[in-house]
Amino acid sequence: MSERSPSPSLVAALLRHRLAWPLITLALLLIVNTVFNDSFLRIEWRDGHLYGSLIDILNRAAPLVLVSLGMTMVIATRGIDISVGAVVAIAAAVAAWMIGGSVSGTESRFPLPVAILGAIGIAAVCGLWNGVLVAKVGMQPIIATLILMVAGRGIAQLITDGQIITIYYTPYFFLGGGYLLGLPFALFIAAAVFVLLYLAVTRTALGLFIQAVGINPTAARVAGVQSRSLIIAAYTFCGVCAGIAGLLISSNVKSADGNNAGQLLELDAILAVTLGGTALTGGRFSLVGSVIGALIIQTLTYAIYSLGVPPEINLVVKAVVVFVVMLLQSSEFRAQVGVLVRRPGVRGVPS
């Protein structure tokens, strides 16, 4: 009676899941922070809300989560948006200008809802501009968004008159610095956007259409999918997410800086999306993975600063960690390593 070949172990099956390595990476970063900081996992109630390193990471990760969700939709359609940092700066500048007001912190040039909707509306227009250039004009996504990446900084500085606008209107600070039920209010905003988007792509045909456009836009168009409209909608949604992130950031720091707001945020968003398992070639995407990727980026940033890594090499450390994680996520790389290990004559393997 011949023996059956052993079935793959549960561990091996779990490691093949697309979210396995991002979760392992996040867990390892949390462990590293815990080892070098005894109070890292400590959460306490202070001044009417939860306080601790983990809460701070979640709060600061909220803008990146928002931008990463928008970037996921764009990348899923075979695109890329490197202008999100500039859109963040534009939205923050518009909100700061519309709020204006006095140093007393009790007056605003426009009502707060109008200022918020105005900033998000301008951000949506920026995303719409990118989408039209890509889907209607036929520009390459990186070129189309590069235009706004460069011009957007100039637009933001024109709005702020080249100065850092300090915001004194106290109610505005609640967006990025307030707390609800003991948790940062920014988390609720990011969670709401995630839930709405997740329901849209899983409970409707939107997710299937986006995958079809990402895999083969021509075939999707022949099959009746409005691929151009979907691409425009994806870029517009990405702009809206960047606009909301701009509100959170400017509310948190109580100012708008047209030159530095959202600086390099587009790179962190792309890294977060790819770390989460979304394919840059389009089609396959993971919203949960993008959220995990954003948490990885923010936790890594926290670890770099808390461990006292010199500022001049922190970007190098960040790049090395991301490089290693991407290698571990690559099935081709793991397969090549497996072949090398199993090759006869390799140390530890009998010939």
N, C-alpha and C positions, 0 to 999 in steps of 0.2 A: 504494500500500500504506500503510494508515494505521499510525501509530505507536501502540504500546501505551502506556497511561498508566503512569508509573513506579510501581513498588510502594513501599509505605512503607519508609523506611530502617530499618535495624536499631536505630539510636539511638531513633527515634520509637517503635518497638515496645517497646523496653526501658522507655522512660519511661512507657508506659501500664500497666506492671506495677504492682500495688498496693504492692509493696515498694520500688519504684524511689526515690521521694522520701524515705522514711525512711532508706534506705541512703545516699543523696546527702547528706542532712542530717547523718548520723553521720560520714560522711567529711569533710565541711566542718568540723565541730566538731573532729575529730582534727587536721585541717590547721591550724586556728586555734591550737589548743593547742601544736602543734609549732613554729609560727612564733614564738610568744611565749615558748616554753620549750624551749630546746635539748635538754634531757635528758628531754623528755616520752616519747619512744619508747624510751628506754634501759631495758633490762631486764638485771638482773645477779643473780647467785647470792650471797645473803648469809644467814648464820645458818641454813643448811640449807634455804632455800627461795628462790623467785624474788621479786625486789623491783623495784618501779618504779611509775610513775604509772599505767600501764595495768593492772597487777595490782591496784592500790589501787581503781581505778574498778570493775573486775570484782567485787572483794570487796564493795564498798559497794553495788553494784547488785543483789547476790543477793537481799536481802529485797524490794526493789521488784519484781524479776522474779517472785518467788513470788506476791506480792500481785496483780501484773498478770495472771498466769495465771489465778488465781481470779476476778478481775474480768472477764476475757475471757469465761469461761463464763457469768457472771451477765448481762453485757451482751448476749451472744448470744441469751439467752432474753427479751430486751426488758426486762431489769431493770437495777438499779444498786444498789451497796452502798456507802454512805457511812459505814459503821460499822467498816470494816476497821482504821482507826487505833486505835479504841477496843479492838477485839479483840486487836490487837497488844499494847496496854497490859495487858489482862486476862491474856493468856497469859504475858507476862513477869512479871507480879505473882504469878501462881499458881506458876510455876517457882521464882521467888526465895523464896517462902514455903515451898514444899515442900523446897527445898534447905536453907535456913536454915544450920545448922551453926556452927562456931566460926571465929574469926579465923585459926586455924592453916591453914585451907584443906584439911584432910584428912578432915573429917567432914561428913555431910549428914543432915538430918532424915529424908529418905526416900531409898531408892536412886535413883541418877540416872535409870535407865530409867523408873522409876515417876513421877518428877517430870516427865520429858519427855512421857510418855504422858498424864499428868494435865493438863498445860498444853494439849496438842493436843486432848485430849478436851473440855475446857471450851470451847476455841475452836470445835470442831465443834458443840457444843450452841448456841453463839451463832449460828452460821450456820444451824443447823436452826431456831432461833427465828425468824430473819428469813424463811426459806423458808416456814415455816408461815403466818406473817402475810401473806405475799404470795400464796401458792398456795391456802391453805385459807380464810383469813379474807377475802381479797380486798382487802387494803390496797394502795395505791400503793407501789411499791418504795422511792421516796425517803422516803416518810413512815414506812414500816415500819422501814427501816434508820436513819432519823433518831432513832427512839426509842432504839435501842441505842447510837447514836453519842453521845447525851447521857447516857444511864444508864450506859453502859459505862465512861466516865471515872470516874463515881462509884463503880462497883463496884471498879474497879482501885484507887482511892484507899482504899476500905474495906479491901481485902485488904492494902495496904501501910501501913494506919493513917495515911495522909496523909504518909508519909515516903518518901524515896528509900532503897530497900533495897539495901545493898551486898552483892554476892555474893563470897564468899571461896573457894568450892569450886573448886579448880584444874581438875579434869577437865571441869567444865562449860564452861570457857573455850575448849575445843577446837572447840565447835560453830561459833562465830562468829569465833574468832581463831586456830584451828589450821590446819595445813597438811598436805596429803597429796600425795605425789609432787611436791613443790615448789609446788603451787598451793593457794590458800585452800580449806579444807574446805567452806566455805559454797557455793562454786561447784559442788561435787559434789552437794550437796543440791538446789540449784536445778536442775541438769542432770538429776538423777534424776526429779524431779517433772515436768519438761518432757517427758522421753522417755516416761514412763508415760502422761501425758495425751495426748501426740501420737499414741502407738500406739492409745490408746483411741478417739480421734476419727477416726483414719484407717483403722485396721484392723478396726473394728467399725462397727455401724450408729449408734453414739452420736452421731457428728458429724452425720449426716443427720437424726437425730431432733431434735437441738438446733437445727439450721437450720430445720427445719419448725416447731418451737415458736416460734422467734423471728420467722419470717415471718408465721405465722398460727396462734396457739395453738388457736383454736376448730376450724379445719379439721384441724389435727394431731390433736386429741382425737377428732374424728369419724372420722378415718382409723385410729384404734386406738392412737395414740401416747399413752403415759401422761404427758401434759404436766405435770400438777401434780407428779407424782413427780420428773420431770426438773428442774423448777424448784427443788423442795426440795433435790434432790441438788446442783444448781449452787451454791446459797447455802451448803449445808453444806461443799462442797469449798472455796468461797471462804473460809469461816471457818477451815478446816484450814490453808490456805495462809497466812492471816494469823497463825495460831497459830505455825506454823513460823518465819515471819518474826520474830515476837516473840521466839522463842528465840534466833535468830541475833543480833538487835539487843542483847538483854540480855546475851548471852554476850560480845559484842564489847566493850560498854562496862562489863561486870562489875557491872551494877546494874539495878534496875527502878524506873522513875519512872511512877507511875500517871497523872500529870498531863501529862507531855510525851512519853512514849514513843509513837512512831507519829504524832506531830502532823502533820497535813496529808498524811499518806501516802496517804489515799484520793484526794486531788486529783492527786497525782503518778501514782497507778495509773490513774486515769481518763484522764489526759493520755497516758500511755504506751500504753494500749490504743487510743485514738483515733489517735494518731500512727502506730501500727502498721497502720492500715487497717480496724479493726473498726468496723462501723456501729453507732451508738448506737440506731438503730431496730430492731436485732435481726437475727438470721439470719446475715448474713455476718460471719465472724470469721477471725482469723489469729493463731495461737499464735506463729509465728516473728516476725510483725510486732510483737506485744506485747513480746517479748524485745528486739527492736531499739528499740522505743519506750522501754523502761526504760533501755537503754544510752544513748539520746539524752538522757534526763532527767538521768542521773547524770553523763554527760560534760559537759553544759551546766552543771550545778552546779559541777563541778570547774573548768571554764573561768572561770566567774564569780568564784570565789574566788581562783584562781591569777592572774587578771588584775588583781586588786585592786579590783574593782568595789565601791563603797561599799555596806555592808549595807542601807542604807535604800532603795536602788533596785535591788537584785539581783532581787527578785521581779518588778519591772517589766520588766527586761531578759529574764527568763525567759518572761514572758507574751508579750512582743513576738516573741521567736523562735518560740514555739509557734504564735502567731497567723499568722505568715508561712508556716510550714511547712504549717499546715492549709489556708491559701489555695492554696498550690501543689499540695496533694493533691486539692483540689476540682476535679473535671472540669467542673462548671458554671462555676466562676470562670475556668478556663483557656479554656473555650469562649467566654465573654463577652469576654475579653481578645483572643482570636483574631478574633472578629467586629469588635471595635473597631479592631484593627490593619488588617484587610482592608477596612474601610469606605472608599469613595472620598472623597477630600478630606483624609484623615488624612495627616499629614506623613510623607513617605517612601514613600507608596503612590500611584501615578498614578491620577488620576481618569478 
